[in-house]
Amino acid sequence: MKQINVGIGELAVSKNPEEKIKTFGLGSCVAVIVLDPKSRSVGLMHVALPDSTINPEKAQKLPGYFADTGIPYLFQEMAKLGSNAKGQGLIFKLVGGAQVMDPNLRFNIGKRNILTIKKILWKYNLAVVAEEVGGHISRTVDVDAGTGRVTISQGS
């Protein structure tokens, strides 16, 4: 099985049953996993921050880095594989959003990432069906393009 690694701010989509998409070290970052049962395709995006207004140039170059630019970009990439361009019919899962480097909850980036992603999905009348978020551990996650199975492990 071929593995596609997704770095911070990156995303990958696939409908090749011989591929697996994986991302590592989800601390406060959140993996947005999308499954399309109709087109039999999957996607995974590694979101670092909720709002692109802090760095519009970075959002142009790496839209997946921010939740607000990444979600529409993920829809666009999934549409290339036959999915609905507004996300209708897609199944969403979230992993990550932990408090690993902010013990005093000063920035609360993980929680803000989760809430922003959910708010954006709600605007499209979409919802998250499963999540493993929060806590104080780093996670690694992969999604099998052939089965849609999501595997989560602690650490990298």
DSSP file (Angstrom, degrees, kcal/mol; ACC not computed):
  #  RESIDUE AA STRUCTURE BP1 BP2  ACC     N-H-->O    O-->H-N    N-H-->O    O-->H-N    TCO  KAPPA ALPHA  PHI   PSI    X-CA   Y-CA   Z-CA
    1    1 A M              0   0    0      0, 0.0     2,-0.3     0, 0.0    18,-0.2   0.000 360.0 360.0 360.0 133.3    0.0    0.0    0.0
    2    2 A K  E     -a   19   0A   0     16,-2.6    18,-2.3     2,-0.0     2,-0.5  -0.652 360.0-148.1 -83.0 135.6    1.3    3.4   -1.0
    3    3 A Q  E     -a   20   0A   0     -2,-0.3     2,-0.6    16,-0.2    18,-0.2  -0.911   5.6-159.6-109.1 129.4    1.4    6.0    1.8
    4    4 A I  E     -a   21   0A   0     16,-3.4    18,-2.9    -2,-0.5     2,-0.4  -0.939  14.7-149.0-105.1 118.3    0.9    9.7    1.2
    5    5 A N  E     -a   22   0A   0     -2,-0.6     2,-0.5    16,-0.2    18,-0.2  -0.735   5.6-155.7 -91.0 134.8    2.3   11.9    4.0
    6    6 A V  E     -a   23   0A   0     16,-3.0    18,-0.5    -2,-0.4     3,-0.1  -0.946   9.4-158.9-113.2 120.7    0.5   15.2    4.7
    7    7 A G    >   -     0   0    0     -2,-0.5     3,-2.2     1,-0.2    39,-0.4  -0.263  44.0 -57.2 -88.0 179.2    2.6   17.9    6.5
    8    8 A I  T 3  S+     0   0    0      1,-0.3    -1,-0.2    -2,-0.1    57,-0.2  -0.380 127.5   9.0 -60.6 127.0    1.3   20.9    8.4
    9    9 A G  T 3  S+     0   0    0     37,-2.7    55,-0.7    55,-0.4    56,-0.5   0.406 108.8 110.9  83.0  -2.3   -1.0   23.0    6.3
   10   10 A E    <   -     0   0    0     -3,-2.2    36,-2.4    54,-0.2     2,-0.3  -0.516  45.7-166.6 -98.4 168.3   -1.1   20.4    3.5
   11   11 A L  E     -D   45   0B   0     34,-0.2     2,-0.3    -2,-0.2    34,-0.2  -0.982   3.9-165.0-148.0 159.8   -3.9   18.1    2.3
   12   12 A A  E     -D   44   0B   0     32,-2.1    32,-2.3    -2,-0.3     2,-0.3  -0.992   1.3-166.3-143.0 148.5   -4.2   15.1    0.1
   13   13 A V  E     +D   43   0B   0     -2,-0.3     2,-0.3    30,-0.2    30,-0.2  -0.946  13.0 171.6-130.5 154.0   -7.2   13.4   -1.5
   14   14 A S  E     -D   42   0B   0     28,-2.5    28,-2.8    -2,-0.3     7,-0.1  -0.990  33.2-177.5-159.5 150.1   -7.4   10.0   -3.1
   15   15 A K        +     0   0    0     -2,-0.3    -1,-0.1    26,-0.2    28,-0.0   0.126  57.8 116.0-128.4  14.7   -9.8    7.5   -4.6
   16   16 A N    >   -     0   0    0      1,-0.1     3,-2.1     2,-0.0   129,-0.2  -0.768  58.9-150.3 -84.2 114.8   -7.0    4.9   -5.2
   17   17 A P  T 3  S+     0   0    0      0, 0.0   129,-0.5     0, 0.0    -1,-0.1   0.599  94.1  62.6 -64.2  -9.0   -7.8    1.9   -3.0
   18   18 A E  T 3  S+     0   0    0    127,-0.1   -16,-2.6   128,-0.1     2,-0.3   0.288  92.4  86.3 -96.4   9.6   -4.1    1.1   -2.8
   19   19 A E  E <   -a    2   0A   0     -3,-2.1   126,-2.4   -18,-0.2   127,-0.6  -0.821  52.9-166.8-115.7 153.0   -3.3    4.4   -1.0
   20   20 A K  E     -aB   3 144A   0    -18,-2.3   -16,-3.4    -2,-0.3     2,-0.5  -0.997  13.0-147.3-131.9 136.2   -3.3    5.6    2.6
   21   21 A I  E     +aB   4 143A   0    122,-2.6   122,-2.5    -2,-0.4     2,-0.4  -0.911  24.3 179.3-107.3 131.3   -3.1    9.2    3.6
   22   22 A K  E     -aB   5 142A   0    -18,-2.9   -16,-3.0    -2,-0.5     2,-0.3  -0.974  16.8-172.4-137.2 143.6   -1.3    9.9    6.9
   23   23 A T  E     -aB   6 141A   0    118,-2.6   118,-2.2    -2,-0.4     2,-0.3  -0.984  14.9-149.7-133.8 150.5   -0.4   12.9    9.0
   24   24 A F  E     +     0   0A   0    -18,-0.5   116,-0.2    -2,-0.3   132,-0.1  -0.753  60.7  20.7-117.6 156.8    1.9   13.0   12.1
   25   25 A G  E     -     0   0A   0    130,-0.4     2,-1.2    -2,-0.3     4,-0.2   0.856  58.8-178.0  61.8  45.7    2.2   15.0   15.3
   26   26 A L  E     + B   0 139A   0    113,-3.6   113,-1.6   129,-0.2    -1,-0.2  -0.658  20.7 147.4 -77.6  98.8   -1.2   16.5   15.7
   27   27 A G  S    S-     0   0    0     -2,-1.2    71,-3.2   111,-0.2    70,-0.3   0.686  84.7 -15.6 -90.9-101.1   -0.8   18.6   18.9
   28   28 A S  S    S+     0   0    0     69,-0.3    85,-0.2    68,-0.1    -2,-0.1   0.659 121.2  97.4 -77.5 -15.8   -3.0   21.7   18.7
   29   29 A C        -     0   0    0     -4,-0.2    68,-2.7    68,-0.1     2,-0.4  -0.290  68.5-140.5 -67.5 158.9   -3.4   21.1   15.0
   30   30 A V  E     -EF  47  96B   0     17,-2.3    17,-2.8    66,-0.3     2,-0.6  -0.986   2.3-142.7-128.0 131.7   -6.5   19.3   13.7
   31   31 A A  E     -EF  46  95B   0     64,-3.3    64,-1.6    -2,-0.4     2,-0.7  -0.826  13.3-155.6 -88.0 124.3   -6.8   16.7   11.0
   32   32 A V  E     -EF  45  94B   0     13,-2.6    13,-2.0    -2,-0.6     2,-0.5  -0.913  13.4-167.2 -98.9 115.9  -10.0   17.1    9.0
   33   33 A I  E     -EF  44  93B   0     60,-3.0    60,-2.4    -2,-0.7     2,-0.4  -0.891   3.6-170.6-107.5 132.5  -10.8   13.8    7.5
   34   34 A V  E     -EF  43  92B   0      9,-2.5     9,-2.3    -2,-0.5     2,-0.4  -0.978   5.4-170.9-128.2 137.9  -13.4   13.6    4.8
   35   35 A L  E     -EF  42  91B   0     56,-2.3    56,-2.9    -2,-0.4     7,-0.2  -0.983   7.2-163.3-125.9 135.9  -15.0   10.5    3.2
   36   36 A D  E  >> -E   41   0B   0      5,-2.8     4,-1.4    -2,-0.4     5,-1.3  -0.901   3.6-174.1-120.2 102.2  -17.3   10.4    0.2
   37   37 A P  T  45S+     0   0    0      0, 0.0    -1,-0.1     0, 0.0    53,-0.1   0.799  83.7  55.5 -64.6 -27.2  -19.2    7.1    0.0
   38   38 A K  T  45S+     0   0    0     51,-0.3    45,-0.1     1,-0.2    52,-0.0   0.954 120.3  26.3 -72.1 -50.9  -20.6    8.1   -3.4
   39   39 A S  T  45S-     0   0    0      2,-0.1    -1,-0.2     0, 0.0     3,-0.1   0.508 102.9-128.5 -89.8  -3.8  -17.4    8.7   -5.3
   40   40 A R  T  <5 +     0   0    0     -4,-1.4     2,-0.3     1,-0.2   108,-0.1   0.927  63.0 133.9  54.8  49.5  -15.4    6.4   -3.0
   41   41 A S  E   < - E   0  36B   0     -5,-1.3    -5,-2.8   107,-0.0     2,-0.3  -0.868  38.5-159.8-126.0 160.5  -12.8    9.0   -2.2
   42   42 A V  E     -DE  14  35B   0    -28,-2.8   -28,-2.5    -2,-0.3     2,-0.3  -0.919   3.8-168.9-135.5 160.1  -11.1   10.3    0.9
   43   43 A G  E     -DE  13  34B   0     -9,-2.3    -9,-2.5    -2,-0.3     2,-0.3  -0.988   5.1-166.2-147.5 155.7   -9.2   13.4    2.0
   44   44 A L  E     -DE  12  33B   0    -32,-2.3   -32,-2.1    -2,-0.3     2,-0.4  -0.978   5.7-174.1-145.1 130.3   -7.1   14.5    4.9
   45   45 A M  E     -DE  11  32B   0    -13,-2.0   -13,-2.6    -2,-0.3     2,-0.8  -0.980  18.1-144.6-127.0 138.9   -6.1   18.1    5.8
   46   46 A H  E     - E   0  31B   0    -36,-2.4   -37,-2.7    -2,-0.4     2,-0.4  -0.843  21.4-164.9-106.3  95.1   -3.7   19.2    8.6
   47   47 A V  E     + E   0  30B   0    -17,-2.8   -17,-2.3    -2,-0.8    18,-0.2  -0.669  15.0 177.2 -86.1 129.1   -5.0   22.5    9.9
   48   48 A A        +     0   0    0     17,-1.8    18,-0.2    -2,-0.4    -1,-0.1   0.822  65.2  17.4 -97.2 -40.7   -2.6   24.5   12.1
   49   49 A L  B     -h   66   0C   0     16,-2.5    18,-2.0     1,-0.1    -1,-0.3  -0.938  63.1-132.4-137.6 155.3   -4.5   27.7   12.8
   50   50 A P  S    S+     0   0    0      0, 0.0    18,-1.5     0, 0.0     2,-0.5   0.865  85.4  44.0 -75.9 -36.5   -8.1   28.9   12.7
   51   51 A D    >   -     0   0    0     16,-0.2     3,-0.9    15,-0.1     4,-0.1  -0.940  53.0-162.4-128.6 123.0   -8.0   32.2   10.9
   52   52 A S  G >  S+     0   0    0     -2,-0.5     3,-1.8     1,-0.2     7,-0.3   0.561  75.4  89.7 -76.9  -9.5   -6.0   33.2    7.8
   53   53 A T  G 3  S+     0   0    0      1,-0.3    -1,-0.2     2,-0.1    -2,-0.0   0.727  78.6  64.7 -64.5 -18.1   -6.3   37.0    8.4
   54   54 A I  G <  S+     0   0    0     -3,-0.9    -1,-0.3     1,-0.2    -2,-0.1   0.728 123.4  11.7 -74.5 -20.1   -3.1   36.9   10.5
   55   55 A N    <>  +     0   0    0     -3,-1.8     4,-2.0    -4,-0.1     3,-0.3  -0.448  64.3 171.1-157.0  75.7   -1.1   35.8    7.4
   56   56 A P  H  > S+     0   0    0      0, 0.0     4,-1.7     0, 0.0     5,-0.1   0.816  81.9  58.2 -59.2 -32.1   -3.0   36.2    4.0
   57   57 A E  H  > S+     0   0    0      2,-0.2     4,-1.7     1,-0.2     5,-0.2   0.923 107.4  46.2 -64.5 -43.8    0.2   35.5    2.0
   58   58 A K  H  > S+     0   0    0     -3,-0.3     4,-3.2     1,-0.2    -1,-0.2   0.892 109.2  55.8 -65.0 -38.5    0.7   32.1    3.7
   59   59 A A  H  < S+     0   0    0     -4,-2.0    -1,-0.2    -7,-0.3    -2,-0.2   0.846 106.2  51.7 -62.8 -34.0   -3.0   31.3    3.2
   60   60 A Q  H  < S+     0   0    0     -4,-1.7    -1,-0.2    -5,-0.2    -2,-0.2   0.915 118.1  36.6 -66.5 -43.1   -2.5   31.9   -0.6
   61   61 A K  H  < S+     0   0    0     -4,-1.7    -2,-0.2     1,-0.2    -1,-0.2   0.832 135.7  19.6 -79.5 -33.9    0.4   29.6   -0.7
   62   62 A L    ><  +     0   0    0     -4,-3.2     3,-2.2    -5,-0.2     4,-0.3  -0.620  65.3 173.4-139.4  73.3   -0.8   27.0    1.8
   63   63 A P  G >  S+     0   0    0      0, 0.0     3,-1.2     0, 0.0     6,-0.3   0.784  76.1  65.0 -59.1 -28.9   -4.6   27.3    2.2
   64   64 A G  G 3  S+     0   0    0    -55,-0.7   -55,-0.4     1,-0.2   -16,-0.2   0.605  82.7  78.0 -70.1 -10.3   -4.8   24.1    4.3
   65   65 A Y  G <  S+     0   0    0     -3,-2.2   -16,-2.5   -56,-0.5   -17,-1.8   0.821  97.0  47.6 -66.2 -30.3   -2.8   25.8    7.1
   66   66 A F  B <> S-h   49   0C   0     -3,-1.2     4,-2.3    -4,-0.3     3,-0.3  -0.893  77.2-136.8-116.7 142.6   -5.9   27.7    8.2
   67   67 A A  H  > S+     0   0    0    -18,-2.0     4,-2.0    -2,-0.4   -16,-0.2   0.907 102.4  54.7 -61.3 -43.5   -9.3   26.4    8.8
   68   68 A D  H  4 S+     0   0    0    -18,-1.5    -1,-0.2     1,-0.2   -17,-0.1   0.797 120.6  29.2 -68.7 -28.7  -11.1   29.3    7.0
   69   69 A T  H  > S+     0   0    0     -6,-0.3     4,-1.3    -3,-0.3    -1,-0.2   0.699 117.1  60.1 -97.4 -24.7   -9.2   28.9    3.8
   70   70 A G  H  X S+     0   0    0     -4,-2.3     4,-2.8    -7,-0.2     5,-0.2   0.887  96.1  56.9 -73.0 -41.0   -8.6   25.1    4.1
   71   71 A I  H  X S+     0   0    0     -4,-2.0     4,-2.3     1,-0.2     5,-0.2   0.953 110.1  43.9 -61.1 -51.1  -12.2   23.8    4.2
   72   72 A P  H  > S+     0   0    0      0, 0.0     4,-2.2     0, 0.0    -1,-0.2   0.892 114.6  51.5 -60.4 -36.0  -13.2   25.4    0.9
   73   73 A Y  H  X S+     0   0    0     -4,-1.3     4,-2.4     2,-0.2    -2,-0.2   0.897 107.6  52.0 -65.8 -40.0   -9.9   24.2   -0.7
   74   74 A L  H  X S+     0   0    0     -4,-2.8     4,-2.6     2,-0.2     5,-0.2   0.917 109.1  50.3 -61.5 -43.9  -10.6   20.7    0.6
   75   75 A F  H  X S+     0   0    0     -4,-2.3     4,-2.4     1,-0.2    -2,-0.2   0.922 110.0  51.4 -58.1 -44.4  -14.1   20.8   -1.0
   76   76 A Q  H  X S+     0   0    0     -4,-2.2     4,-1.0     1,-0.2    -2,-0.2   0.911 111.8  45.5 -60.3 -45.0  -12.4   22.0   -4.3
   77   77 A E  H  < S+     0   0    0     -4,-2.4     4,-0.4     1,-0.2     3,-0.3   0.881 112.8  50.1 -69.1 -38.2   -9.9   19.1   -4.2
   78   78 A M  H ><>S+     0   0    0     -4,-2.6     5,-1.8     1,-0.2     3,-1.5   0.864 103.7  60.5 -66.7 -34.8  -12.6   16.5   -3.4
   79   79 A A  H ><5S+     0   0    0     -4,-2.4     3,-1.7     1,-0.3    -1,-0.2   0.826  94.0  64.1 -62.0 -30.9  -14.7   17.8   -6.3
   80   80 A K  T 3<5S+     0   0    0     -4,-1.0    -1,-0.3    -3,-0.3    -2,-0.2   0.733 103.2  49.2 -63.6 -21.0  -11.9   16.9   -8.7
   81   81 A L  T < 5S-     0   0    0     -3,-1.5    -1,-0.3    -4,-0.4    -2,-0.2   0.314 135.0 -86.6-100.2   6.6  -12.5   13.3   -7.6
   82   82 A G  T < 5S+     0   0    0     -3,-1.7    -3,-0.2     1,-0.3    -2,-0.1   0.498  83.2 134.7 106.5   4.1  -16.3   13.5   -8.2
   83   83 A S      < -     0   0    0     -5,-1.8    -1,-0.3     1,-0.1     2,-0.2  -0.389  67.5 -84.1 -82.1 163.0  -17.6   14.9   -4.8
   84   84 A N    >   -     0   0    0      4,-0.6     3,-1.7     1,-0.1    -1,-0.1  -0.478  34.9-133.6 -65.0 133.2  -20.1   17.7   -4.4
   85   85 A A  T 3  S+     0   0    0      1,-0.3    -1,-0.1    -2,-0.2    -6,-0.1   0.653 105.0  48.1 -68.3 -16.5  -18.3   21.0   -4.6
   86   86 A K  T 3  S-     0   0    0      2,-0.1    -1,-0.3   -11,-0.1    -2,-0.1   0.220 119.6-106.3-107.5  12.8  -20.1   22.3   -1.5
   87   87 A G    X   +     0   0    0     -3,-1.7     3,-2.0     1,-0.2    -2,-0.1   0.436  63.0 156.9  84.9  -1.1  -19.4   19.2    0.6
   88   88 A Q  T 3   +     0   0    0      1,-0.3    -4,-0.6    38,-0.1    -1,-0.2  -0.367  69.3  18.0 -62.7 134.6  -23.0   17.8    0.5
   89   89 A G  T 3  S+     0   0    0      1,-0.3   -51,-0.3    -6,-0.1    -1,-0.3   0.359  96.1 127.5  87.3  -5.0  -22.9   14.0    1.1
   90   90 A L    <   -     0   0    0     -3,-2.0     2,-0.5   -54,-0.1    -1,-0.3  -0.562  53.8-137.8 -85.8 151.2  -19.4   14.1    2.6
   91   91 A I  E     -F   35   0B   0    -56,-2.9   -56,-2.3    -2,-0.2     2,-0.4  -0.929  20.0-156.8-108.2 128.5  -18.7   12.5    6.0
   92   92 A F  E     +Fg  34 128B   0     35,-0.6    37,-2.7    -2,-0.5    38,-1.0  -0.885  14.3 176.4-114.1 137.8  -16.4   14.5    8.3
   93   93 A K  E     -Fg  33 130B   0    -60,-2.4   -60,-3.0    -2,-0.4     2,-0.4  -0.980  13.5-151.7-133.5 147.2  -14.2   13.4   11.2
   94   94 A L  E     +Fg  32 131B   0     36,-1.8    38,-2.2    -2,-0.3     2,-0.4  -0.943  12.1 179.3-122.5 142.7  -11.8   15.4   13.3
   95   95 A V  E     +Fg  31 132B   0    -64,-1.6   -64,-3.3    -2,-0.4     2,-0.4  -0.996  51.0  17.8-139.4 135.6   -8.6   14.3   15.2
   96   96 A G  E     +Fg  30 133B   0     36,-2.1    38,-1.8    -2,-0.4   -66,-0.3  -0.859  40.8 140.4 116.1-145.0   -6.3   16.5   17.2
   97   97 A G        +     0   0    0    -68,-2.7   -69,-0.3    -2,-0.4   -67,-0.1   0.837  41.9 159.5  69.7  34.7   -6.8   19.9   18.8
   98   98 A A        -     0   0    0    -71,-3.2     2,-0.8   -69,-0.4    12,-0.3  -0.340  49.4-120.9 -85.5 167.7   -4.9   19.0   22.0
   99   99 A Q        +     0   0    0     36,-2.8    39,-0.1     1,-0.2    -1,-0.0  -0.793  57.6 139.4-104.0  83.3   -3.4   21.3   24.6
  100  100 A V  S    S+     0   0    0     -2,-0.8    -1,-0.2     1,-0.1    38,-0.1   0.748  74.0  22.7-102.1 -26.0    0.2   20.1   24.4
  101  101 A M  S    S+     0   0    0     -3,-0.2    -1,-0.1     1,-0.1    -2,-0.1   0.166 112.3  67.4-126.8  19.1    2.3   23.2   24.6
  102  102 A D    >   +     0   0    0      1,-0.1     3,-2.2     4,-0.0     6,-0.2  -0.531  50.4 165.5-138.5  66.2    0.0   25.7   26.3
  103  103 A P  T 3  S+     0   0    0      0, 0.0    -1,-0.1     0, 0.0    -4,-0.0   0.748  78.6  52.0 -61.9 -24.6   -0.5   24.4   29.9
  104  104 A N  T 3  S-     0   0    0      0, 0.0    -2,-0.0     0, 0.0     0, 0.0   0.362 107.4-124.5 -92.2   5.9   -2.0   27.7   31.1
  105  105 A L    <   +     0   0    0     -3,-2.2    -3,-0.0     1,-0.1    -6,-0.0   0.807  61.8 145.8  56.9  32.8   -4.5   27.8   28.2
  106  106 A R  S    S+     0   0    0      1,-0.1    -1,-0.1     2,-0.0    -4,-0.0   0.916  78.6  16.4 -66.6 -44.1   -3.3   31.2   27.2
  107  107 A F  S    S-     0   0    0     -5,-0.0    -1,-0.1     5,-0.0     5,-0.1   0.769  78.5-163.0-102.8 -31.8   -3.8   30.7   23.4
  108  108 A N     >  +     0   0    0     -6,-0.2     4,-2.3     1,-0.1     5,-0.2   0.851  25.5 161.3  53.1  40.4   -6.1   27.7   23.4
  109  109 A I  H  >  +     0   0    0      1,-0.2     4,-2.9     2,-0.2     5,-0.2   0.886  65.9  55.3 -62.6 -41.6   -5.3   27.0   19.7
  110  110 A G  H  > S+     0   0    0    -12,-0.3     4,-2.1     1,-0.2    -1,-0.2   0.937 111.6  43.0 -57.5 -48.6   -6.5   23.4   19.7
  111  111 A K  H  > S+     0   0    0      1,-0.2     4,-2.6     2,-0.2    -1,-0.2   0.898 114.1  51.2 -64.9 -40.9   -9.9   24.4   21.0
  112  112 A R  H  X S+     0   0    0     -4,-2.3     4,-2.4     2,-0.2     5,-0.2   0.889 108.8  51.9 -64.6 -39.0  -10.1   27.4   18.6
  113  113 A N  H  X S+     0   0    0     -4,-2.9     4,-2.4     2,-0.2     5,-0.2   0.944 111.2  47.0 -60.2 -48.2   -9.2   25.2   15.7
  114  114 A I  H  X S+     0   0    0     -4,-2.1     4,-2.3    -5,-0.2    -2,-0.2   0.941 114.2  46.2 -60.0 -50.0  -11.9   22.7   16.5
  115  115 A L  H  X S+     0   0    0     -4,-2.6     4,-2.4     1,-0.2    -1,-0.2   0.894 112.8  49.7 -63.2 -40.9  -14.6   25.3   17.0
  116  116 A T  H  X S+     0   0    0     -4,-2.4     4,-2.4     2,-0.2    -1,-0.2   0.922 110.3  49.9 -65.4 -43.6  -13.7   27.2   13.8
  117  117 A I  H  X S+     0   0    0     -4,-2.4     4,-2.4    -5,-0.2    -2,-0.2   0.934 112.8  47.2 -59.7 -46.0  -13.8   24.1   11.7
  118  118 A K  H  X S+     0   0    0     -4,-2.3     4,-2.5     1,-0.2    -2,-0.2   0.898 110.8  51.7 -64.2 -40.3  -17.2   23.1   13.1
  119  119 A K  H  X S+     0   0    0     -4,-2.4     4,-1.7     2,-0.2    -1,-0.2   0.908 110.3  48.8 -62.7 -41.8  -18.5   26.7   12.5
  120  120 A I  H  X S+     0   0    0     -4,-2.4     4,-0.9     1,-0.2    -2,-0.2   0.930 112.0  48.2 -64.7 -44.8  -17.4   26.6    8.9
  121  121 A L  H ><>S+     0   0    0     -4,-2.4     5,-2.5     1,-0.2     3,-0.9   0.902 107.7  55.9 -61.8 -40.0  -18.9   23.2    8.3
  122  122 A W  H ><5S+     0   0    0     -4,-2.5     3,-2.1     1,-0.3    -1,-0.2   0.867  99.3  60.6 -60.4 -36.2  -22.2   24.4    9.9
  123  123 A K  H 3<5S+     0   0    0     -4,-1.7    -1,-0.3     1,-0.3    -2,-0.2   0.798 107.3  45.7 -61.3 -27.3  -22.3   27.3    7.4
  124  124 A Y  T <<5S-     0   0    0     -3,-0.9    -1,-0.3    -4,-0.9    -2,-0.2   0.300 122.4-110.3 -93.4   7.7  -22.4   24.6    4.7
  125  125 A N  T < 5S+     0   0    0     -3,-2.1     2,-0.3     1,-0.3    -3,-0.2   0.876  79.0 129.1  61.1  40.0  -25.1   22.7    6.7
  126  126 A L      < -     0   0    0     -5,-2.5     2,-0.3    -8,-0.2    -1,-0.3  -0.839  39.2-163.7-120.8 158.3  -22.6   20.0    7.4
  127  127 A A        -     0   0    0     -2,-0.3   -35,-0.6    -3,-0.1     2,-0.4  -0.952  26.3-106.1-141.4 160.4  -21.5   18.3   10.7
  128  128 A V  E     -g   92   0B   0     -2,-0.3   -35,-0.2     1,-0.1     3,-0.1  -0.733  24.4-169.2 -84.3 131.2  -18.8   16.2   12.1
  129  129 A V  E    S+     0   0B   0    -37,-2.7     2,-0.3    -2,-0.4   -36,-0.2   0.680  70.0  13.5 -96.8 -19.9  -19.9   12.6   12.7
  130  130 A A  E     +g   93   0B   0    -38,-1.0   -36,-1.8     2,-0.0     2,-0.3  -0.992  65.1 174.0-153.9 148.5  -16.9   11.5   14.8
  131  131 A E  E     -g   94   0B   0     -2,-0.3     2,-0.3   -38,-0.2   -36,-0.2  -0.992  25.5-167.6-155.7 148.3  -14.0   13.0   16.6
  132  132 A E  E     +g   95   0B   0    -38,-2.2   -36,-2.1    -2,-0.3     2,-0.3  -0.839  46.5 144.6-130.8  95.2  -11.1   12.3   18.9
  133  133 A V  E     +g   96   0B   0     -2,-0.3   -36,-0.2   -38,-0.2   -35,-0.1  -0.815  30.7  22.7-132.6 165.5  -10.1   15.8   20.0
  134  134 A G        +     0   0    0    -38,-1.8     3,-0.5    -2,-0.3   -36,-0.1  -0.332  64.2 103.4  79.2-158.9   -8.7   17.7   22.9
  135  135 A G  S    S-     0   0    0      1,-0.2   -36,-2.8   -37,-0.1    -1,-0.1  -0.375  83.7 -77.4  77.0-158.7   -6.8   16.3   25.8
  136  136 A H  S    S+     0   0    0    -38,-0.2     2,-0.4    -2,-0.1    -1,-0.2   0.036  90.6  98.7-132.3  24.6   -3.0   16.6   26.2
  137  137 A I        -     0   0    0     -3,-0.5     2,-0.3  -110,-0.1   -39,-0.2  -0.885  66.2-124.4-119.7 149.2   -1.6   14.1   23.8
  138  138 A S        -     0   0    0     -2,-0.4    17,-3.5   -38,-0.1     2,-0.3  -0.659  33.1-158.6 -82.8 144.0   -0.1   14.3   20.3
  139  139 A R  E     -BC  26 154A   0   -113,-1.6  -113,-3.6    -2,-0.3     2,-0.4  -0.908  16.4-155.5-127.5 153.5   -1.8   12.0   17.7
  140  140 A T  E     - C   0 153A   0     13,-3.0    13,-2.8    -2,-0.3     2,-0.3  -0.970  21.8-175.1-120.7 141.5   -1.0   10.5   14.4
  141  141 A V  E     -BC  23 152A   0   -118,-2.2  -118,-2.6    -2,-0.4     2,-0.3  -0.989  11.1-177.3-140.8 146.3   -3.8    9.6   12.0
  142  142 A D  E     -BC  22 151A   0      9,-2.1     9,-2.7    -2,-0.3     2,-0.4  -0.980  12.2-151.7-138.6 156.9   -4.3    7.8    8.7
  143  143 A V  E     -BC  21 150A   0   -122,-2.5  -122,-2.6    -2,-0.3     2,-0.6  -0.997  16.6-135.7-129.0 129.6   -7.2    7.1    6.4
  144  144 A D  E  >  -B   20   0A   0      5,-2.4     4,-3.1    -2,-0.4  -124,-0.2  -0.736   7.5-154.6 -85.4 119.7   -7.3    4.1    4.1
  145  145 A A  T  4 S+     0   0    0   -126,-2.4    -1,-0.1    -2,-0.6  -125,-0.1   0.778  92.0  54.0 -67.7 -25.5   -8.6    5.2    0.7
  146  146 A G  T  4 S+     0   0    0   -127,-0.6    -1,-0.2  -129,-0.5  -128,-0.1   0.873 127.8  14.0 -75.3 -37.6   -9.8    1.7   -0.1
  147  147 A T  T  4 S-     0   0    0     -3,-0.2    -2,-0.2     2,-0.1    -1,-0.1   0.626  90.2-126.6-113.2 -19.4  -11.9    1.2    3.0
  148  148 A G     <  +     0   0    0     -4,-3.1     2,-0.2     1,-0.3    -3,-0.1   0.489  55.2 155.4  79.6   3.3  -12.3    4.6    4.5
  149  149 A R        -     0   0    0     -5,-0.2    -5,-2.4    -6,-0.1     2,-0.5  -0.457  32.9-149.4 -69.2 131.9  -11.0    3.2    7.8
  150  150 A V  E     -C  143   0A   0     -7,-0.2     2,-0.5    -2,-0.2    -7,-0.2  -0.892  10.1-166.1-104.6 129.6   -9.4    5.9   10.1
  151  151 A T  E     -C  142   0A   0     -9,-2.7    -9,-2.1    -2,-0.5     2,-0.4  -0.971   3.1-169.0-119.1 129.0   -6.6    4.7   12.4
  152  152 A I  E     +C  141   0A   0     -2,-0.5     2,-0.3   -11,-0.2   -11,-0.2  -0.946   7.5 174.9-118.8 135.3   -5.4    6.9   15.3
  153  153 A S  E     -C  140   0A   0    -13,-2.8   -13,-3.0    -2,-0.4     2,-0.3  -0.952  32.7-106.7-133.8 158.2   -2.3    6.4   17.4
  154  154 A Q  E    S+C  139   0A   0     -2,-0.3   -15,-0.3   -15,-0.2     2,-0.0  -0.603  81.8   1.5 -84.1 144.0   -0.6    8.4   20.1
  155  155 A G              0   0    0    -17,-3.5  -130,-0.4    -2,-0.3  -129,-0.2  -0.259 360.0 360.0  78.8-167.9    2.6   10.3   19.4
  156  156 A S              0   0    0   -132,-0.1    -1,-0.2  -131,-0.1   -17,-0.1   0.383 360.0 360.0-110.9 360.0    4.3   10.4   16.0
